[in-house]
Amino acid sequence: GIIGVNGRGNGMGRNFSRQNNTEVTCICDVDKRAIEKAVKSMMSSTPAPVNTPKVEGDCRKVCEDKSIDAIYTATPDHWHAQPAIEAALAGKDIYLQKPLTLTVTEGRLLSDVVKKKGVILQVGAQCRSREPQYRRAAELVLNGRIGKIHTVKIGLPGDPPGPEAPE
């Protein structure tokens, strides 16, 4: 099952539907237009999926579906924790786009539920594991090759920021 198909989830749905050992049986989003676009995109992929996936607007129903083994979540950043926790509680393995959560409290809760339920949780960190320049940059910093670091600035792409969370 895929939860969140308005951006990254749409492309991953297309990729998953092309795999021989993967079947996307359900896609979920609160935006009906995103669901329509994702279904059209998946069905036009080569090779096309065997079945048209069910569509759902409530991620809890996807997590409750006994026929689904695993959940891929690509919701906006501020809505990563809740569907992942729901999936873990339902005994589903989870692939979750980064960031894992927005707060330490959410992260601790998700970690505790994953451990208690014995499910697999993987966080998408493709750039850190696939691209050699990120590892090289980390090595340069850790080995002091570029001098003392005094400021680090981080920018995030266009996901909506979500509500303010207490520290």
C-alpha positions as a LaTeX table, in Angstrom:
\begin{tabular}{lrrr}
\hline
Residue & $x$ (\AA) & $y$ (\AA) & $z$ (\AA) \\
\hline
Gly1 & 0.00 & 0.00 & 0.00 \\
Ile2 & 1.16 & 3.52 & $-0.74$ \\
Ile3 & 0.11 & 6.40 & 1.49 \\
Gly4 & 0.68 & 9.82 & $-0.07$ \\
Val5 & 0.79 & 9.90 & $-3.88$ \\
Asn6 & 0.90 & 13.62 & $-4.64$ \\
Gly7 & 4.66 & 13.77 & $-5.17$ \\
Arg8 & 7.31 & 11.15 & $-4.46$ \\
Gly9 & 4.66 & 8.49 & $-3.83$ \\
Asn10 & 3.39 & 8.76 & $-7.41$ \\
Gly11 & 6.82 & 8.07 & $-8.90$ \\
Met12 & 7.53 & 5.27 & $-6.45$ \\
Gly13 & 4.13 & 3.71 & $-7.20$ \\
Arg14 & 5.11 & 3.60 & $-10.86$ \\
Asn15 & 8.48 & 2.05 & $-9.93$ \\
Phe16 & 6.91 & $-0.51$ & $-7.57$ \\
Ser17 & 4.33 & $-1.52$ & $-10.17$ \\
Arg18 & 7.14 & $-2.40$ & $-12.59$ \\
Gln19 & 8.80 & $-4.83$ & $-10.18$ \\
Asn20 & 8.18 & $-8.56$ & $-10.63$ \\
Asn21 & 8.03 & $-9.25$ & $-6.90$ \\
Thr22 & 5.88 & $-6.26$ & $-5.90$ \\
Glu23 & 2.20 & $-5.54$ & $-6.34$ \\
Val24 & 0.69 & $-2.20$ & $-5.37$ \\
Thr25 & $-2.80$ & $-3.17$ & $-4.21$ \\
Cys26 & $-3.91$ & 0.13 & $-2.67$ \\
Ile27 & $-3.01$ & 3.78 & $-2.94$ \\
Cys28 & $-4.14$ & 6.44 & $-0.51$ \\
Asp29 & $-4.22$ & 10.20 & $-0.46$ \\
Val30 & $-6.58$ & 12.85 & 0.88 \\
Asp31 & $-6.41$ & 14.57 & $-2.52$ \\
Lys32 & $-8.66$ & 12.76 & $-5.02$ \\
Arg33 & $-6.87$ & 14.45 & $-7.94$ \\
Ala34 & $-3.55$ & 13.02 & $-6.75$ \\
Ile35 & $-5.09$ & 9.53 & $-6.60$ \\
Glu36 & $-6.48$ & 9.84 & $-10.14$ \\
Lys37 & $-3.10$ & 11.02 & $-11.43$ \\
Ala38 & $-1.26$ & 8.19 & $-9.64$ \\
Val39 & $-3.60$ & 5.47 & $-10.93$ \\
Lys40 & $-3.27$ & 6.82 & $-14.48$ \\
Ser41 & 0.53 & 6.99 & $-14.11$ \\
Met42 & 0.81 & 3.45 & $-12.74$ \\
Met43 & $-1.52$ & 1.96 & $-15.35$ \\
Ser44 & 0.43 & 3.57 & $-18.19$ \\
Ser45 & 3.81 & 2.32 & $-16.90$ \\
Thr46 & 5.61 & $-0.39$ & $-18.84$ \\
Pro47 & 4.91 & $-3.11$ & $-18.06$ \\
Ala48 & 1.51 & $-2.12$ & $-16.72$ \\
Pro49 & 0.42 & $-3.61$ & $-13.38$ \\
Val50 & $-1.75$ & $-6.72$ & $-13.46$ \\
Asn51 & $-4.51$ & $-5.13$ & $-11.35$ \\
Thr52 & $-5.73$ & $-1.60$ & $-10.83$ \\
Pro53 & $-5.00$ & $-0.70$ & $-7.20$ \\
Lys54 & $-7.83$ & 0.07 & $-4.79$ \\
Val55 & $-8.02$ & 3.72 & $-3.82$ \\
Glu56 & $-8.55$ & 5.08 & $-0.34$ \\
Gly57 & $-8.72$ & 8.49 & 1.31 \\
Asp58 & $-8.06$ & 7.32 & 4.89 \\
Cys59 & $-4.63$ & 5.91 & 5.72 \\
Arg60 & $-6.04$ & 4.01 & 8.71 \\
Lys61 & $-8.12$ & 1.86 & 6.38 \\
Val62 & $-5.03$ & 1.02 & 4.34 \\
Cys63 & $-3.20$ & $-0.04$ & 7.50 \\
Glu64 & $-6.16$ & $-2.18$ & 8.61 \\
Asp65 & $-6.32$ & $-4.03$ & 5.27 \\
Lys66 & $-5.16$ & $-7.61$ & 6.00 \\
Ser67 & $-4.20$ & $-8.19$ & 2.35 \\
Ile68 & $-1.45$ & $-5.53$ & 2.50 \\
Asp69 & 2.00 & $-6.68$ & 3.67 \\
Ala70 & 3.90 & $-3.41$ & 3.65 \\
Ile71 & 3.29 & 0.33 & 3.54 \\
Tyr72 & 5.26 & 2.95 & 1.64 \\
Thr73 & 4.63 & 6.42 & 3.07 \\
Ala74 & 5.39 & 9.60 & 1.14 \\
Thr75 & 3.11 & 12.09 & 2.86 \\
Pro76 & 4.22 & 15.68 & 3.58 \\
Asp77 & 6.98 & 15.82 & 6.22 \\
His78 & 4.72 & 16.87 & 9.08 \\
Trp79 & 2.51 & 13.80 & 8.51 \\
His80 & 5.12 & 11.03 & 8.45 \\
Ala81 & 4.83 & 9.72 & 12.00 \\
Gln82 & 1.12 & 8.98 & 12.31 \\
Pro83 & 0.67 & 6.71 & 9.25 \\
Ala84 & 3.92 & 4.92 & 10.09 \\
Ile85 & 2.76 & 4.30 & 13.67 \\
Glu86 & $-0.63$ & 3.07 & 12.39 \\
Ala87 & 1.13 & 0.72 & 9.95 \\
Ala88 & 3.43 & $-0.65$ & 12.66 \\
Leu89 & 0.51 & $-1.20$ & 15.02 \\
Ala90 & $-1.18$ & $-3.19$ & 12.23 \\
Gly91 & 1.95 & $-5.34$ & 11.83 \\
Lys92 & 2.99 & $-3.91$ & 8.45 \\
Asp93 & 6.58 & $-3.38$ & 7.39 \\
Ile94 & 7.23 & 0.26 & 6.49 \\
Tyr95 & 9.33 & 2.23 & 4.05 \\
Leu96 & 9.11 & 5.87 & 5.09 \\
Gln97 & 10.44 & 8.89 & 3.28 \\
Lys98 & 12.70 & 11.20 & 5.28 \\
Pro99 & 12.49 & 12.86 & 7.67 \\
Leu100 & 11.48 & 9.97 & 9.89 \\
Thr101 & 9.59 & 12.32 & 12.22 \\
Leu102 & 9.64 & 15.99 & 13.13 \\
Thr103 & 10.17 & 15.62 & 16.87 \\
Val104 & 12.15 & 13.38 & 19.19 \\
Thr105 & 8.89 & 12.43 & 20.92 \\
Glu106 & 7.36 & 11.21 & 17.63 \\
Gly107 & 10.57 & 9.36 & 16.79 \\
Arg108 & 10.69 & 7.66 & 20.19 \\
Leu109 & 7.05 & 6.58 & 19.91 \\
Leu110 & 7.53 & 5.21 & 16.39 \\
Ser111 & 10.70 & 3.40 & 17.42 \\
Asp112 & 8.99 & 1.85 & 20.44 \\
Val113 & 6.00 & 0.64 & 18.39 \\
Val114 & 8.23 & $-0.79$ & 15.64 \\
Lys115 & 10.29 & $-2.67$ & 18.24 \\
Lys116 & 7.22 & $-3.93$ & 20.12 \\
Lys117 & 5.47 & $-5.15$ & 16.95 \\
Gly118 & 8.64 & $-6.61$ & 15.39 \\
Val119 & 8.14 & $-4.94$ & 12.01 \\
Ile120 & 10.77 & $-3.63$ & 9.63 \\
Leu121 & 11.15 & 0.13 & 9.25 \\
Gln122 & 13.40 & 1.64 & 6.60 \\
Val123 & 13.83 & 5.36 & 6.05 \\
Gly124 & 14.53 & 6.62 & 2.55 \\
Ala125 & 17.98 & 8.17 & 2.61 \\
Gln126 & 18.96 & 7.48 & $-0.96$ \\
Cys127 & 21.39 & 10.37 & $-1.27$ \\
Arg128 & 23.31 & 9.36 & 1.83 \\
Ser129 & 23.68 & 5.72 & 0.85 \\
Arg130 & 23.85 & 5.92 & $-2.94$ \\
Glu131 & 25.73 & 9.09 & $-3.82$ \\
Pro132 & 29.49 & 8.94 & $-3.09$ \\
Gln133 & 29.90 & 12.72 & $-2.75$ \\
Tyr134 & 27.87 & 12.75 & 0.50 \\
Arg135 & 30.09 & 10.11 & 2.09 \\
Arg136 & 33.20 & 11.95 & 0.85 \\
Ala137 & 31.96 & 15.24 & 2.31 \\
Ala138 & 31.29 & 13.56 & 5.68 \\
Glu139 & 34.80 & 12.03 & 5.63 \\
Leu140 & 36.36 & 15.43 & 4.94 \\
Val141 & 34.49 & 17.00 & 7.86 \\
Leu142 & 35.11 & 14.13 & 10.30 \\
Asn143 & 38.83 & 14.04 & 9.50 \\
Gly144 & 39.25 & 17.81 & 9.89 \\
Arg145 & 40.36 & 18.23 & 6.27 \\
Ile146 & 38.33 & 21.40 & 5.68 \\
Gly147 & 38.97 & 23.06 & 9.02 \\
Lys148 & 36.74 & 23.72 & 11.98 \\
Ile149 & 33.02 & 23.86 & 11.20 \\
His150 & 31.28 & 26.81 & 12.83 \\
Thr151 & 27.97 & 27.07 & 10.93 \\
Val152 & 25.73 & 24.55 & 9.20 \\
Lys153 & 22.66 & 25.65 & 7.24 \\
Ile154 & 20.07 & 23.18 & 6.02 \\
Gly155 & 17.32 & 23.78 & 3.47 \\
Leu156 & 14.30 & 21.60 & 2.86 \\
Pro157 & 12.38 & 21.25 & $-0.39$ \\
Gly158 & 8.83 & 22.50 & $-0.91$ \\
Asp159 & 6.83 & 20.29 & 1.48 \\
Pro160 & 4.45 & 22.34 & 3.60 \\
Pro161 & 5.94 & 22.91 & 7.07 \\
Gly162 & 2.99 & 21.66 & 9.10 \\
Pro163 & 2.03 & 22.88 & 12.54 \\
Glu164 & 4.52 & 24.24 & 15.06 \\
Ala165 & 5.65 & 21.55 & 17.48 \\
Pro166 & 7.05 & 22.25 & 20.95 \\
Glu167 & 10.76 & 21.60 & 21.44 \\
\hline
\end{tabular}
